[in-house]
Amino acid sequence: MIDSSAVPQGRPDPLPTPAVPVIPGKPTSASRITLSHIMSAHDTNLLGTVHGGVVMKLVDDAAGAVAGRHSGGPAVTGAMDEMAFLEPVRVGDLLHVKAQVNWTGKTSMEIGVRVVAERWNESGPAKQVASAYLVFVAVDADGQPRRVPQVLPETDRDRRRWQEAQIRRTHRLARRRAIVELRRERAAEGLED
Ligand SMILES: CC(=O)SCCNC(=O)CCNC(=O)[C@H](O)C(C)(C)COP(=O)(O)OP(=O)(O)OC[C@H]1O[C@@H](n2cnc3c(N)ncnc32)[C@H](O)[C@@H]1OP(=O)(O)O
């Protein structure tokens, strides 16, 4: 159960120490972006629809732009999970890749990405075709993690996304710990892969 009072409400960074200057928080809208792209014949797979890797590249590009804008400097992709392809994308479709910071930790950010397509031959509403969650880590000139401003959710939807991101974060860390522990135990028993 996520404590909704844990969602940042515009309070200053809760962990300031004399050695770590307080970084002012930033609202979600300050770094939200939409990257738009028309899919071409170069983007297709053997079936003639758009290759999943092409969509993933656009997702990573959009998330990277958000992470850089929110953190005020370079940030690298640490993890990409829950990439879901919901509908095929076709040549000529106008793709809109919408990305925002859902959650921030000390040096990492979860970026949520929603991909919608306007069909080249239909005038109906844009259709959601993919979604993904990425962890970006802000880095300094030496590639070492650096602190990020806390994201300040502004709407009920932002607050829901923050709470869901907190659940994913808990699961990611628990999964990583469990796998490290299993490997340690197997190595201790002398088991080889
Ligand atoms: C935009 C691009 O294409 S970049 C190119 C592709 N990406 C890269 O080359 C990145 C290569 N990886 C790296 O440089 C390093 O592993 C880094 C910078 C991501 C992390 O460095 P580490 O020394 O492991 O950092 P550390 O253990 O201190 O973790 C830093 C933060 O990242 C988080 N983190 C690190 N790895 C993961 C992961 N796999 N999943 C989720 N969170 C992670 C940590 O929880 C921590 O978050 P917090 O500070 O908010 O609590």
The ligand as an SDF file (V2000), in Angstrom:
LIG
                    3D

 51 53  0  0  0  0  0  0  0  0999 V2000
   20.4970    8.0850  -23.4390 C   0  0  0  0  0  0  0  0  0  0  0  0
   21.4150    6.8850  -23.6890 C   0  0  0  0  0  0  0  0  0  0  0  0
   21.2740    6.2230  -24.6310 O   0  0  0  0  0  0  0  0  0  0  0  0
   22.6170    6.5330  -22.5210 S   0  0  0  0  0  0  0  0  0  0  0  0
   23.3820    5.0350  -23.0950 C   0  0  0  0  0  0  0  0  0  0  0  0
   22.8610    3.8210  -22.4360 C   0  0  0  0  0  0  0  0  0  0  0  0
   23.0750    3.8450  -20.9960 N   0  0  0  0  0  0  0  0  0  0  0  0
   24.3060    3.7220  -20.4480 C   0  0  0  0  0  0  0  0  0  0  0  0
   25.3240    3.6310  -21.0970 O   0  0  0  0  0  0  0  0  0  0  0  0
   24.3400    3.7010  -18.9400 C   0  0  0  0  0  0  0  0  0  0  0  0
   25.3800    2.7060  -18.4270 C   0  0  0  0  0  0  0  0  0  0  0  0
   25.2310    2.5470  -16.9700 N   0  0  0  0  0  0  0  0  0  0  0  0
   25.8470    3.3750  -16.1140 C   0  0  0  0  0  0  0  0  0  0  0  0
   26.5910    4.2810  -16.4720 O   0  0  0  0  0  0  0  0  0  0  0  0
   25.5980    3.1360  -14.6260 C   0  0  0  0  0  0  0  0  0  0  0  0
   25.1470    1.8140  -14.4210 O   0  0  0  0  0  0  0  0  0  0  0  0
   24.5300    4.1330  -14.0640 C   0  0  0  0  0  0  0  0  0  0  0  0
   25.0610    5.5710  -14.1210 C   0  0  0  0  0  0  0  0  0  0  0  0
   23.1940    4.0290  -14.8070 C   0  0  0  0  0  0  0  0  0  0  0  0
   24.2420    3.7770  -12.5830 C   0  0  0  0  0  0  0  0  0  0  0  0
   25.4690    3.7720  -11.9250 O   0  0  0  0  0  0  0  0  0  0  0  0
   25.6420    3.0100  -10.5210 P   0  0  0  0  0  0  0  0  0  0  0  0
   27.0330    3.1760  -10.0680 O   0  0  0  0  0  0  0  0  0  0  0  0
   25.0340    1.6500  -10.6120 O   0  0  0  0  0  0  0  0  0  0  0  0
   24.7610    3.9360   -9.6100 O   0  0  0  0  0  0  0  0  0  0  0  0
   24.0250    3.6290   -8.2620 P   0  0  0  0  0  0  0  0  0  0  0  0
   24.0580    2.1950   -7.8540 O   0  0  0  0  0  0  0  0  0  0  0  0
   24.5140    4.6660   -7.2960 O   0  0  0  0  0  0  0  0  0  0  0  0
   22.5120    3.9530   -8.6620 O   0  0  0  0  0  0  0  0  0  0  0  0
   22.1690    5.2620   -9.0440 C   0  0  0  0  0  0  0  0  0  0  0  0
   20.6570    5.3310   -9.1300 C   0  0  0  0  0  0  0  0  0  0  0  0
   20.2070    4.5570  -10.2400 O   0  0  0  0  0  0  0  0  0  0  0  0
   19.2800    3.5810   -9.8220 C   0  0  0  0  0  0  0  0  0  0  0  0
   19.5090    2.4040  -10.6640 N   0  0  0  0  0  0  0  0  0  0  0  0
   20.6840    1.9200  -11.0970 C   0  0  0  0  0  0  0  0  0  0  0  0
   20.4930    0.8350  -11.8740 N   0  0  0  0  0  0  0  0  0  0  0  0
   19.1670    0.6380  -11.9350 C   0  0  0  0  0  0  0  0  0  0  0  0
   18.3320   -0.3340  -12.5700 C   0  0  0  0  0  0  0  0  0  0  0  0
   18.8250   -1.3220  -13.3130 N   0  0  0  0  0  0  0  0  0  0  0  0
   16.9940   -0.2340  -12.4180 N   0  0  0  0  0  0  0  0  0  0  0  0
   16.4580    0.7650  -11.6740 C   0  0  0  0  0  0  0  0  0  0  0  0
   17.2000    1.7270  -11.0480 N   0  0  0  0  0  0  0  0  0  0  0  0
   18.5290    1.6480  -11.1680 C   0  0  0  0  0  0  0  0  0  0  0  0
   19.5920    3.3520   -8.3490 C   0  0  0  0  0  0  0  0  0  0  0  0
   18.4870    2.8310   -7.6470 O   0  0  0  0  0  0  0  0  0  0  0  0
   19.9250    4.7740   -7.9130 C   0  0  0  0  0  0  0  0  0  0  0  0
   18.7300    5.5250   -7.7590 O   0  0  0  0  0  0  0  0  0  0  0  0
   18.5800    6.6960   -6.6350 P   0  0  0  0  0  0  0  0  0  0  0  0
   19.8860    7.4430   -6.5550 O   0  0  0  0  0  0  0  0  0  0  0  0
   17.4840    7.5720   -7.1590 O   0  0  0  0  0  0  0  0  0  0  0  0
   18.2110    6.0020   -5.3650 O   0  0  0  0  0  0  0  0  0  0  0  0
  1  2  1  0
  2  3  2  0
  2  4  1  0
  4  5  1  0
  5  6  1  0
  6  7  1  0
  7  8  1  0
  8  9  2  0
  8 10  1  0
 10 11  1  0
 11 12  1  0
 12 13  1  0
 13 14  2  0
 13 15  1  0
 15 16  1  0
 15 17  1  0
 17 18  1  0
 17 19  1  0
 17 20  1  0
 20 21  1  0
 21 22  1  0
 22 23  2  0
 22 24  1  0
 22 25  1  0
 25 26  1  0
 26 27  2  0
 26 28  1  0
 26 29  1  0
 29 30  1  0
 30 31  1  0
 31 32  1  0
 31 46  1  0
 32 33  1  0
 33 34  1  0
 33 44  1  0
 34 35  1  0
 34 43  1  0
 35 36  2  0
 36 37  1  0
 37 38  1  0
 37 43  2  0
 38 39  1  0
 38 40  2  0
 40 41  1  0
 41 42  2  0
 42 43  1  0
 44 45  1  0
 44 46  1  0
 46 47  1  0
 47 48  1  0
 48 49  2  0
 48 50  1  0
 48 51  1  0
M  END
$$$$
